[in-house]
């Protein structure tokens, strides 16, 4: 089956998913949201595509969840003496706008240039999950790490998200803001007995 993709063509990707995957910037777990002639598409033509995509999302499998779970398993657990923010974190997110909440996991990886990639995986509405990676600047001061950064999501999901937070060796607290939402991330360093 060929599916419209976001680049104006079609894709035969088998990854039709209720999971949203933003690991490469703006990338949906179901190959895209616009028909190949999206610049000239009328409102009437968009409606069937939105309905089709909604059905595909609800009936699909979990591509981004599978990828995240694979990365989660191969990332070392925070060792007895954690160094910096690297490693696995888990907890929850909470919207300050509408009270929605869900589970949250994150894999933090330090890059060669000193920045850190934060690979988030969140659940919402008990039906959906999404994964995305953001690069943050991290600064350490007396065992407390402060970080900030941003990433671009599709306009439908709020557009530009900005983040600020702090972490210790055991606790992770952050805020997020976008055009349509704001809220908090609260996590603890992952403990293997939680599996």
JODA-V993008 format. One record per residue. RES is the residue in three letters. PHI is phi in whole degrees, 0 to 359 (NA if undefined). PSI is psi in radians with two decimals (* if undefined). OMEGA is omega in whole degrees, -180 to 180 (NA if undefined). Layout:
res = [RES | RES]
phi = [PHI | PHI]
psi = [PSI | PSI]
omega = [OMEGA | OMEGA]
This chain:
res = [UNK | UNK | UNK | UNK | UNK | UNK | UNK | UNK | UNK | UNK | UNK | UNK | UNK | UNK | UNK | UNK | UNK | UNK | UNK | UNK | UNK | UNK | UNK | UNK | UNK | UNK | UNK | UNK | UNK | UNK | UNK | UNK | UNK | UNK | UNK | UNK | UNK | UNK | UNK | UNK | UNK | UNK | UNK | UNK | UNK | UNK | UNK | UNK | UNK | UNK | UNK | UNK | UNK | UNK | UNK | UNK | UNK | UNK | UNK | UNK | UNK | UNK | UNK | UNK | UNK | UNK | UNK | UNK | UNK | UNK | UNK | UNK | UNK | UNK | UNK | UNK | UNK | UNK | UNK | UNK | UNK | UNK | UNK | UNK | UNK | UNK | UNK | UNK | UNK | UNK | UNK | UNK | UNK | UNK | UNK | UNK | UNK | UNK | UNK | UNK | UNK | UNK | UNK | UNK | UNK | UNK | UNK | UNK | UNK | UNK | UNK | UNK | UNK | UNK | UNK | UNK | UNK | UNK | UNK | UNK | UNK | UNK | UNK | UNK | UNK | UNK | UNK | UNK | UNK | UNK | UNK | UNK | UNK | UNK | UNK | UNK | UNK | UNK | UNK | UNK | UNK | UNK | UNK | UNK | UNK | UNK | UNK | UNK | UNK | UNK | UNK | UNK | UNK | UNK | UNK | UNK | UNK | UNK | UNK | UNK | UNK | UNK | UNK | UNK | UNK | UNK | UNK | UNK | UNK | UNK | UNK | UNK | UNK | UNK | UNK | UNK | UNK | UNK | UNK | UNK | UNK | UNK | UNK | UNK | UNK | UNK | UNK | UNK | UNK | UNK | UNK | UNK | UNK | UNK | UNK]
phi = [NA | 265 | 235 | 300 | 247 | 281 | 258 | 91 | 245 | 231 | 224 | 252 | 304 | 275 | 275 | 260 | 218 | 275 | 270 | 259 | 242 | 246 | 291 | 247 | 85 | 267 | 212 | 262 | 296 | 250 | 354 | 158 | 238 | 231 | 289 | 296 | 252 | 299 | 288 | 248 | 285 | 281 | 302 | 295 | 284 | 288 | 302 | 298 | 293 | 298 | 296 | 301 | 296 | 299 | 295 | 299 | 297 | 289 | 263 | 284 | 260 | 255 | 291 | 291 | 293 | 296 | 297 | 297 | 300 | 297 | 295 | 301 | 292 | 271 | 278 | 299 | 292 | 305 | 281 | 301 | 235 | 298 | 248 | 70 | 268 | 302 | 124 | 257 | 230 | 213 | 174 | 210 | 240 | 216 | 279 | 279 | 276 | 230 | 80 | 297 | 208 | 188 | 283 | 216 | 230 | 210 | 248 | 254 | 230 | 281 | 263 | 300 | 276 | 94 | 285 | 232 | 269 | 250 | 259 | 265 | 224 | 233 | 252 | 205 | 56 | 56 | 245 | 244 | 214 | 213 | 225 | 202 | 242 | 232 | 262 | 241 | 274 | 237 | 235 | 252 | 213 | 53 | 82 | 247 | 253 | 252 | 215 | 205 | 175 | 205 | 205 | 263 | 253 | 302 | 306 | 304 | 260 | 114 | 74 | 283 | 257 | 241 | 226 | 216 | 189 | 224 | 212 | 246 | 293 | 237 | 235 | 226 | 228 | 214 | 241 | 228 | 217 | 209 | 299 | 246 | 202 | 205 | 178 | 229 | 243 | 231 | 221 | 237 | 299 | 297 | 244 | 304 | 292 | 281 | 287]
psi = [2.31 | 2.42 | 2.40 | 2.41 | 3.04 | -0.07 | 0.18 | 0.03 | -2.68 | 2.84 | 2.58 | 0.41 | 2.37 | -0.04 | 1.36 | 2.08 | 2.61 | -0.03 | 2.39 | 2.23 | 1.99 | 0.51 | -0.35 | 0.68 | -2.14 | 1.73 | 2.19 | 2.56 | -0.33 | 1.74 | -0.25 | 2.97 | 0.07 | 2.51 | 2.91 | -0.45 | 0.78 | -0.37 | -0.51 | 0.18 | 2.33 | 2.89 | -0.65 | -0.60 | -0.48 | -0.61 | -0.87 | -0.59 | -0.74 | -0.75 | -0.79 | -0.81 | -0.67 | -0.74 | -0.75 | -0.69 | -0.78 | -0.53 | -0.14 | -3.14 | -3.09 | 1.41 | -0.90 | -0.59 | -0.66 | -0.79 | -0.79 | -0.79 | -0.65 | -0.80 | -0.69 | -0.80 | -0.57 | -0.12 | 2.25 | 2.49 | 2.62 | 2.18 | 3.10 | -0.47 | 1.39 | 2.49 | 1.95 | -2.72 | -0.12 | 2.55 | -2.84 | 2.42 | 2.60 | 2.64 | -2.24 | 2.85 | 2.69 | 2.22 | 2.22 | -0.19 | -0.81 | 0.03 | 0.02 | 2.64 | 2.92 | 3.09 | 2.68 | 2.34 | 2.71 | 2.42 | 2.11 | 2.23 | 2.20 | 2.38 | 2.90 | -0.55 | 0.07 | -0.27 | 2.99 | 2.39 | 2.26 | 1.94 | 1.79 | 2.55 | 2.07 | 2.60 | 2.64 | 2.60 | 0.37 | 0.03 | -0.52 | 2.74 | 2.75 | 2.67 | 2.47 | 2.77 | 2.36 | 2.50 | 2.19 | 2.63 | 2.32 | 2.32 | 2.41 | 2.41 | 1.91 | 0.79 | 0.05 | 2.33 | 2.21 | 2.51 | 2.71 | 2.74 | -3.06 | 2.86 | 2.73 | 2.16 | 2.90 | 2.60 | -0.67 | -0.56 | 0.27 | -0.15 | -2.26 | 2.16 | 2.39 | 2.58 | 2.55 | 2.51 | 3.10 | 2.74 | 2.66 | -2.91 | -0.31 | -0.40 | 2.54 | 2.08 | 2.25 | 2.80 | 2.66 | 2.67 | 2.52 | -3.08 | -0.59 | 0.00 | 2.87 | 2.71 | -2.81 | 2.66 | 2.23 | 2.05 | 2.83 | 2.74 | 2.37 | 2.38 | 2.22 | -0.49 | -0.13 | -0.13 | *]
omega = [179 | -175 | 176 | 177 | -174 | -179 | 177 | 178 | 176 | -179 | 176 | -179 | 179 | -175 | 175 | -164 | 169 | 176 | 177 | -175 | -179 | -176 | 179 | -176 | -179 | -179 | -180 | 178 | 173 | -171 | 177 | -174 | -175 | 176 | -175 | 178 | -171 | 180 | -177 | -177 | 178 | 179 | -179 | -180 | -179 | -176 | 178 | 180 | 178 | 179 | 178 | -180 | 177 | 177 | 178 | 179 | -178 | -176 | -172 | 177 | -173 | -178 | -177 | 179 | 179 | 180 | -180 | -179 | 178 | 178 | -180 | -177 | -178 | 177 | -179 | 175 | 176 | -174 | -178 | 178 | -176 | 178 | 179 | -176 | -175 | 176 | -175 | 179 | 176 | -179 | -176 | 173 | -180 | 177 | 174 | -179 | -175 | 178 | 176 | -179 | 179 | 178 | -178 | 172 | 180 | 172 | -180 | -179 | 178 | -180 | -179 | -179 | 179 | 176 | -179 | 171 | 176 | -179 | -176 | 172 | -176 | 173 | 176 | -178 | 180 | 179 | -169 | 172 | -180 | 179 | 177 | 179 | 175 | 176 | -178 | 169 | -179 | 177 | -179 | 177 | 179 | 176 | 176 | -179 | 174 | -178 | 177 | 179 | 180 | 170 | -177 | 173 | 174 | -178 | 179 | -178 | 173 | 178 | -176 | 174 | 174 | -175 | 170 | 179 | 176 | 177 | 170 | 177 | -175 | -173 | -177 | 179 | -179 | 173 | 175 | 178 | 171 | -177 | -174 | -175 | 171 | -179 | -174 | 169 | 177 | -178 | 173 | 176 | -176 | 175 | -175 | -180 | 179 | -179 | NA]
